[in-house]
Each structure stands twice: as C-alpha cells, then as structure tokens.
Amino acid sequence: MILISNLLLSIAQVLHFLIYTVVLTLVLSSVLPWLNLPSASAFSHVCNRMVEPLLAPIRRWIRPISGFDFSYLVLLLILVFIDQLVVGSLMDYARLLK
C-alpha cells in the first residue's frame, strides 16, 4: 500500500506543478503585453502560444464584454478548481493509504 500511496502522491504533485505552471504562463501572457517591452515580445509570443489552445474553447462561449476578455479569468478559476478538487482529493487519498 505504501508503494501505491507514494505513486498517487507523486502523480498529484506533478499535476499540481503542471497546473501552476500553466497559471503562471497565463498570468504572464496577460501582463506582458501591457509592458510594451521589446525584449519581452518573444517571450510573450511563446506564452500566448502555450495558453491560446486552452483559451480558444472558452472564448467560443464567453465573448469579450466592452473590450474586456474574461476568458483569462475563467480559465484561471477552472485551473484552481481542478487543482483544489482533483489534486487535493488525490493527495488526501494517498495520505489516507499510508
């Protein structure tokens, strides 16, 4: 049981890291265009290419309202919800098995 518990805990930690890497990329891709730094444009382009496939389905359902794109906020809330629900439950279950 300890092996399964450690495996589940490791999977949960990797998922947690991946989710918060996407959250950081999402925040950077929304903030970097406001800075107008020429050196940040290439990095901003890479961030946008990583986040855009996740934002596109949300943008189909939520259109910009008065020029504000709320898809970033919706994606952020979805990612935090997944982290809390799925990853948190997986970590709790792994600790329960020990």
DSSP file (Angstrom, degrees, kcal/mol; ACC not computed):
  #  RESIDUE AA STRUCTURE BP1 BP2  ACC     N-H-->O    O-->H-N    N-H-->O    O-->H-N    TCO  KAPPA ALPHA  PHI   PSI    X-CA   Y-CA   Z-CA
    1    1 A M     >        0   0    0      0, 0.0     4,-2.6     0, 0.0     5,-0.2   0.000 360.0 360.0 360.0 -30.8    0.0    0.0    0.0
    2    2 A I  H  >  +     0   0    0      1,-0.2     4,-2.6     2,-0.2     5,-0.2   0.888 360.0  52.4 -65.8 -36.9    2.9    2.3    0.7
    3    3 A L  H  > S+     0   0    0      2,-0.2     4,-2.2     1,-0.2    -1,-0.2   0.923 111.8  45.1 -64.3 -44.4    4.1    2.0   -3.0
    4    4 A I  H  > S+     0   0    0      2,-0.2     4,-2.7     1,-0.2     5,-0.2   0.903 113.0  51.8 -65.9 -40.5    0.6    2.9   -4.3
    5    5 A S  H  X S+     0   0    0     -4,-2.6     4,-2.4     1,-0.2    -2,-0.2   0.923 111.3  46.1 -61.7 -45.3    0.3    5.8   -1.8
    6    6 A N  H  X S+     0   0    0     -4,-2.6     4,-2.3     2,-0.2    -1,-0.2   0.876 112.1  51.9 -66.4 -36.9    3.7    7.2   -2.9
    7    7 A L  H  X S+     0   0    0     -4,-2.2     4,-2.4     2,-0.2    -2,-0.2   0.934 111.7  45.9 -64.7 -46.1    2.8    6.8   -6.6
    8    8 A L  H  X S+     0   0    0     -4,-2.7     4,-2.4     1,-0.2    -2,-0.2   0.894 112.9  50.5 -63.6 -40.2   -0.5    8.6   -6.1
    9    9 A L  H  X S+     0   0    0     -4,-2.4     4,-2.2    -5,-0.2    -1,-0.2   0.893 110.6  49.2 -65.1 -39.3    1.2   11.4   -4.1
   10   10 A S  H  X S+     0   0    0     -4,-2.3     4,-2.2     2,-0.2    -2,-0.2   0.914 111.1  49.3 -65.7 -42.7    3.9   11.8   -6.8
   11   11 A I  H  X S+     0   0    0     -4,-2.4     4,-2.5     1,-0.2    -2,-0.2   0.914 111.3  50.2 -62.1 -42.5    1.2   12.0   -9.5
   12   12 A A  H  X S+     0   0    0     -4,-2.4     4,-2.4     1,-0.2    -1,-0.2   0.895 110.4  49.3 -63.5 -40.4   -0.7   14.6   -7.5
   13   13 A Q  H  X S+     0   0    0     -4,-2.2     4,-2.2     2,-0.2    -1,-0.2   0.881 111.0  49.3 -68.3 -37.4    2.4   16.7   -7.0
   14   14 A V  H  X S+     0   0    0     -4,-2.2     4,-2.5     2,-0.2    -2,-0.2   0.919 112.1  48.7 -66.5 -43.1    3.3   16.6  -10.7
   15   15 A L  H  X S+     0   0    0     -4,-2.5     4,-2.7     2,-0.2    -2,-0.2   0.905 110.4  51.5 -61.9 -41.3   -0.2   17.6  -11.6
   16   16 A H  H  X S+     0   0    0     -4,-2.4     4,-2.2     1,-0.2    -2,-0.2   0.920 111.1  47.8 -60.7 -44.6   -0.1   20.4   -9.1
   17   17 A F  H  X S+     0   0    0     -4,-2.2     4,-1.5     2,-0.2    -2,-0.2   0.913 112.8  48.4 -63.0 -43.7    3.2   21.6  -10.6
   18   18 A L  H  X S+     0   0    0     -4,-2.5     4,-2.0     2,-0.2    -2,-0.2   0.904 110.8  50.4 -65.4 -41.4    1.8   21.5  -14.2
   19   19 A I  H  X S+     0   0    0     -4,-2.7     4,-2.2     1,-0.2    -1,-0.2   0.928 112.8  45.4 -63.9 -44.1   -1.4   23.3  -13.3
   20   20 A Y  H  X S+     0   0    0     -4,-2.2     4,-2.0     2,-0.2    -1,-0.2   0.725 108.1  57.4 -76.9 -18.3    0.5   26.1  -11.6
   21   21 A T  H  X S+     0   0    0     -4,-1.5     4,-2.3     2,-0.2    -1,-0.2   0.893 109.1  46.3 -69.3 -41.3    3.0   26.3  -14.4
   22   22 A V  H  X S+     0   0    0     -4,-2.0     4,-2.6     2,-0.2    -2,-0.2   0.891 111.2  52.6 -66.1 -39.0    0.0   26.9  -16.7
   23   23 A V  H  X S+     0   0    0     -4,-2.2     4,-2.5     2,-0.2    -2,-0.2   0.929 110.5  47.3 -61.9 -45.2   -1.4   29.5  -14.2
   24   24 A L  H  X S+     0   0    0     -4,-2.0     4,-2.6     1,-0.2    -2,-0.2   0.912 112.8  48.8 -62.5 -42.6    2.0   31.4  -14.2
   25   25 A T  H  X S+     0   0    0     -4,-2.3     4,-2.5     2,-0.2    -1,-0.2   0.887 110.6  52.0 -63.8 -38.9    2.1   31.3  -18.0
   26   26 A L  H  X S+     0   0    0     -4,-2.6     4,-1.2     2,-0.2    -2,-0.2   0.922 111.1  46.4 -63.1 -44.9   -1.5   32.5  -18.2
   27   27 A V  H  X S+     0   0    0     -4,-2.5     4,-1.8     1,-0.2     3,-0.4   0.924 113.8  48.4 -64.4 -44.6   -0.7   35.5  -15.9
   28   28 A L  H  X S+     0   0    0     -4,-2.6     4,-2.7     1,-0.2    -2,-0.2   0.901 109.0  53.2 -63.8 -39.9    2.5   36.3  -17.8
   29   29 A S  H  < S+     0   0    0     -4,-2.5    -1,-0.2     1,-0.2    -2,-0.2   0.752 113.1  44.3 -69.8 -21.2    0.7   36.2  -21.1
   30   30 A S  H  < S+     0   0    0     -4,-1.2    -1,-0.2    -3,-0.4     4,-0.2   0.749 119.9  39.5 -90.4 -24.8   -1.9   38.6  -19.9
   31   31 A V  H >X S+     0   0    0     -4,-1.8     3,-1.2    -5,-0.1     4,-0.7   0.838 101.4  67.8 -93.0 -37.1    0.5   41.0  -18.2
   32   32 A L  H >X S+     0   0    0     -4,-2.7     3,-0.9     1,-0.3     4,-0.9   0.838  92.8  58.9 -59.2 -37.3    3.4   41.2  -20.7
   33   33 A P  H 34 S+     0   0    0      0, 0.0     3,-0.3     0, 0.0    -1,-0.3   0.814 101.3  57.4 -63.5 -25.4    1.5   43.0  -23.5
   34   34 A W  H <4 S+     0   0    0     -3,-1.2    -2,-0.2    -4,-0.2    -3,-0.1   0.767  99.8  59.1 -71.7 -24.9    0.8   45.9  -21.1
   35   35 A L  H << S-     0   0    0     -3,-0.9    -1,-0.2    -4,-0.7    -3,-0.1   0.777  86.3-153.0 -78.2 -26.4    4.5   46.4  -20.5
   36   36 A N     <  +     0   0    0     -4,-0.9    -2,-0.1    -3,-0.3     3,-0.1   0.875  32.7 160.5  54.1  42.1    5.4   47.1  -24.2
   37   37 A L    >>  -     0   0    0     -5,-0.5     3,-0.7     1,-0.1     4,-0.5  -0.833  37.7-149.0 -93.1 127.3    9.0   45.8  -23.7
   38   38 A P  G >4 S+     0   0    0      0, 0.0     3,-0.8     0, 0.0     4,-0.4   0.856  98.8  53.8 -63.2 -33.0   10.7   44.9  -27.0
   39   39 A S  G 34 S+     0   0    0      1,-0.2     4,-0.4     2,-0.1     3,-0.2   0.743 106.8  52.4 -73.7 -21.1   12.8   42.2  -25.2
   40   40 A A  G <> S+     0   0    0     -3,-0.7     4,-2.7     1,-0.2    -1,-0.2   0.508  85.4  86.1 -90.9  -5.0    9.6   40.6  -23.8
   41   41 A S  H <X S+     0   0    0     -3,-0.8     4,-2.1    -4,-0.5    -1,-0.2   0.892  89.6  47.3 -67.4 -38.8    7.8   40.3  -27.1
   42   42 A A  H  > S+     0   0    0     -4,-0.4     4,-1.9    -3,-0.2    -1,-0.2   0.919 115.1  46.2 -67.3 -42.0    9.4   36.9  -28.0
   43   43 A F  H  > S+     0   0    0     -4,-0.4     4,-2.4     1,-0.2    -2,-0.2   0.890 111.8  52.0 -66.2 -38.8    8.7   35.5  -24.5
   44   44 A S  H  X S+     0   0    0     -4,-2.7     4,-2.5     1,-0.2    -1,-0.2   0.881 107.3  53.1 -63.3 -38.8    5.1   36.9  -24.7
   45   45 A H  H  X S+     0   0    0     -4,-2.1     4,-2.1     2,-0.2    -2,-0.2   0.907 109.3  48.3 -63.3 -42.3    4.6   35.2  -28.0
   46   46 A V  H  X S+     0   0    0     -4,-1.9     4,-1.5     2,-0.2    -2,-0.2   0.915 111.7  49.8 -64.3 -43.6    5.7   31.8  -26.5
   47   47 A C  H  X S+     0   0    0     -4,-2.4     4,-1.9     1,-0.2     5,-0.2   0.917 110.6  50.1 -61.1 -43.6    3.4   32.3  -23.6
   48   48 A N  H  X S+     0   0    0     -4,-2.5     4,-2.7     1,-0.2    -1,-0.2   0.888 107.9  52.8 -63.7 -38.9    0.5   33.1  -25.9
   49   49 A R  H  < S+     0   0    0     -4,-2.1    -1,-0.2     1,-0.2    -2,-0.2   0.812 111.6  47.3 -67.0 -28.4    1.1   30.0  -28.0
   50   50 A M  H  < S+     0   0    0     -4,-1.5     4,-0.2    -3,-0.2    -1,-0.2   0.841 120.4  36.0 -78.5 -33.9    1.0   27.9  -24.9
   51   51 A V  H >X S+     0   0    0     -4,-1.9     4,-1.7    -5,-0.1     3,-1.3   0.765  98.0  78.2 -92.9 -28.4   -2.1   29.4  -23.4
   52   52 A E  H 3X S+     0   0    0     -4,-2.7     4,-2.3     1,-0.3    -1,-0.1   0.848  88.5  56.3 -56.5 -40.8   -4.2   30.0  -26.6
   53   53 A P  H 34 S+     0   0    0      0, 0.0    -1,-0.3     0, 0.0    -2,-0.1   0.808 111.6  45.7 -62.8 -25.3   -5.3   26.4  -27.1
   54   54 A L  H <> S+     0   0    0     -3,-1.3     4,-0.5    -4,-0.2    -2,-0.2   0.796 115.1  46.2 -83.2 -29.8   -6.8   26.5  -23.6
   55   55 A L  H  X S+     0   0    0     -4,-1.7     4,-2.4     1,-0.2     5,-0.2   0.785  95.9  74.2 -82.2 -28.1   -8.4   29.9  -24.1
   56   56 A A  H  X S+     0   0    0     -4,-2.3     4,-1.1     1,-0.2    -1,-0.2   0.896  96.4  46.6 -58.4 -46.4  -10.0   29.2  -27.5
   57   57 A P  H  > S+     0   0    0      0, 0.0     4,-0.7     0, 0.0    -1,-0.2   0.876 113.9  49.6 -64.8 -33.0  -12.8   26.9  -26.3
   58   58 A I  H >X S+     0   0    0     -4,-0.5     4,-2.6     1,-0.2     3,-0.7   0.878 105.9  56.4 -70.5 -36.9  -13.7   29.4  -23.5
   59   59 A R  H 3< S+     0   0    0     -4,-2.4    -1,-0.2     1,-0.2    -3,-0.1   0.750  97.9  62.8 -67.8 -23.3  -13.7   32.3  -25.9
   60   60 A R  H 3< S+     0   0    0     -4,-1.1    -1,-0.2    -5,-0.2    -2,-0.2   0.843 115.0  32.1 -66.9 -31.9  -16.3   30.5  -28.0
   61   61 A W  H << S+     0   0    0     -3,-0.7     2,-0.6    -4,-0.7    -2,-0.2   0.796 122.4  46.3 -94.7 -33.3  -18.7   30.6  -25.0
   62   62 A I  S  < S-     0   0    0     -4,-2.6    -1,-0.2    -5,-0.1     9,-0.2  -0.914  72.5-164.1-118.3 106.6  -17.7   33.9  -23.4
   63   63 A R        -     0   0    0     -2,-0.6     7,-0.2    -3,-0.1     5,-0.1  -0.481  38.1 -84.4 -81.7 156.3  -17.2   36.8  -25.8
   64   64 A P        -     0   0    0      0, 0.0     2,-0.6     0, 0.0     5,-0.2  -0.379  41.7-145.6 -60.1 138.1  -15.3   40.0  -24.8
   65   65 A I  B >  S-A   68   0A   0      3,-2.2     3,-1.9     1,-0.2    -3,-0.0  -0.940  74.5 -20.1-112.3 117.6  -17.6   42.4  -22.9
   66   66 A S  T 3  S-     0   0    0     -2,-0.6    -1,-0.2     1,-0.3     3,-0.1   0.839 129.4 -50.9  53.8  37.2  -16.9   46.1  -23.5
   67   67 A G  T 3  S+     0   0    0      1,-0.2     2,-0.5    -3,-0.1    -1,-0.3   0.418 112.0 121.4  85.8  -1.9  -13.4   45.2  -24.7
   68   68 A F  B <   -A   65   0A   0     -3,-1.9    -3,-2.2    -5,-0.1     2,-0.8  -0.843  54.2-146.8-100.2 128.9  -12.5   43.1  -21.7
   69   69 A D    >   +     0   0    0     -2,-0.5     3,-0.6    -5,-0.2     4,-0.3  -0.825  17.3 179.0 -95.7 106.5  -11.6   39.5  -22.3
   70   70 A F  T 3>  +     0   0    0     -2,-0.8     4,-2.3    -7,-0.2     5,-0.2   0.411  60.3  93.4 -87.9   1.9  -12.8   37.4  -19.3
   71   71 A S  H 3> S+     0   0    0      1,-0.2     4,-2.5     2,-0.2    -1,-0.2   0.837  81.8  56.4 -65.6 -31.2  -11.6   34.1  -20.7
   72   72 A Y  H <> S+     0   0    0     -3,-0.6     4,-2.3     2,-0.2    -1,-0.2   0.931 109.3  45.2 -62.9 -45.3   -8.3   34.5  -18.8
   73   73 A L  H  > S+     0   0    0     -4,-0.3     4,-2.4     2,-0.2    -2,-0.2   0.902 112.9  50.3 -65.8 -41.8  -10.2   34.8  -15.5
   74   74 A V  H  X S+     0   0    0     -4,-2.3     4,-2.3     2,-0.2    -2,-0.2   0.925 111.9  47.7 -63.3 -44.4  -12.5   31.9  -16.3
   75   75 A L  H  X S+     0   0    0     -4,-2.5     4,-2.6     2,-0.2    -2,-0.2   0.903 110.6  52.2 -63.6 -40.5   -9.5   29.7  -17.2
   76   76 A L  H  X S+     0   0    0     -4,-2.3     4,-2.3     1,-0.2    -2,-0.2   0.926 110.8  47.1 -60.8 -45.1   -7.7   30.7  -14.0
   77   77 A L  H  X S+     0   0    0     -4,-2.4     4,-2.3     2,-0.2    -2,-0.2   0.883 111.7  51.1 -64.7 -38.7  -10.8   29.8  -12.0
   78   78 A I  H  X S+     0   0    0     -4,-2.3     4,-2.6     2,-0.2    -2,-0.2   0.924 111.0  48.2 -64.0 -44.1  -11.1   26.4  -13.8
   79   79 A L  H  X S+     0   0    0     -4,-2.6     4,-2.4     2,-0.2    -2,-0.2   0.903 112.6  47.5 -64.9 -41.4   -7.5   25.6  -13.1
   80   80 A V  H  X S+     0   0    0     -4,-2.3     4,-2.6     2,-0.2    -1,-0.2   0.897 112.0  51.1 -66.2 -39.2   -7.7   26.5   -9.5
   81   81 A F  H  X S+     0   0    0     -4,-2.3     4,-2.9     2,-0.2     5,-0.3   0.928 111.1  47.4 -62.6 -45.4  -10.9   24.5   -9.1
   82   82 A I  H  X>S+     0   0    0     -4,-2.6     4,-1.7     1,-0.2     5,-1.4   0.911 112.6  50.2 -62.3 -41.9   -9.2   21.4  -10.8
   83   83 A D  I  <>S+     0   0    0     -4,-2.4     5,-1.5    -5,-0.2    -2,-0.2   0.936 115.5  41.5 -62.6 -45.8   -6.2   21.8   -8.5
   84   84 A Q  I  <5S+     0   0    0     -4,-2.6    -2,-0.2     3,-0.2     5,-0.2   0.916 124.7  34.7 -69.1 -42.7   -8.3   22.0   -5.4
   85   85 A L  I  X5S+     0   0    0     -4,-2.9     4,-1.5    -5,-0.2    -3,-0.2   0.977 129.2  25.5 -79.3 -58.0  -10.7   19.3   -6.3
   86   86 A V  I  X5S+     0   0    0     -4,-1.7     4,-2.4    -5,-0.3    -3,-0.2   0.968 129.3  37.8 -76.4 -54.2   -8.8   16.7   -8.2
   87   87 A V  I  ><S+     0   0    0     -5,-1.4     4,-2.4     1,-0.2     5,-0.2   0.906 118.3  50.3 -68.2 -40.5   -5.3   17.2   -7.0
   88   88 A G  H  ><S+     0   0    0     -5,-1.5     4,-2.4    -6,-0.3    -1,-0.2   0.915 112.4  47.0 -62.5 -42.7   -6.3   17.8   -3.4
   89   89 A S  H  X S+     0   0    0     -4,-1.5     4,-2.5     2,-0.2    -2,-0.2   0.890 111.4  51.6 -65.1 -39.3   -8.5   14.7   -3.4
   90   90 A L  H  X S+     0   0    0     -4,-2.4     4,-2.2     2,-0.2    -2,-0.2   0.904 111.3  47.3 -64.8 -41.3   -5.7   12.6   -4.9
   91   91 A M  H  X S+     0   0    0     -4,-2.4     4,-2.2     2,-0.2    -2,-0.2   0.909 112.3  49.5 -66.5 -41.3   -3.3   13.9   -2.2
   92   92 A D  H  X S+     0   0    0     -4,-2.4     4,-1.9     1,-0.2    -2,-0.2   0.908 111.7  48.6 -64.3 -41.1   -5.7   13.2    0.6
   93   93 A Y  H  X S+     0   0    0     -4,-2.5     4,-1.6     2,-0.2    -1,-0.2   0.896 110.3  51.4 -65.7 -39.8   -6.4    9.7   -0.7
   94   94 A A  H  X S+     0   0    0     -4,-2.2     4,-0.7     1,-0.2    -1,-0.2   0.900 111.1  47.7 -64.5 -39.6   -2.7    9.0   -1.0
   95   95 A R  H  < S+     0   0    0     -4,-2.2     3,-0.5     1,-0.2    -1,-0.2   0.838 108.3  56.0 -69.1 -31.6   -2.1   10.1    2.6
   96   96 A L  H  < S+     0   0    0     -4,-1.9    -1,-0.2     1,-0.2    -2,-0.2   0.831 102.8  56.2 -67.5 -32.7   -5.1    8.0    3.7
   97   97 A L  H  <        0   0    0     -4,-1.6    -1,-0.2     1,-0.2    -2,-0.2   0.719 360.0 360.0 -73.2 -21.1   -3.5    4.9    2.2
   98   98 A K     <        0   0    0     -4,-0.7    -1,-0.2    -3,-0.5    -2,-0.1   0.498 360.0 360.0 -70.2 360.0   -0.3    5.3    4.2
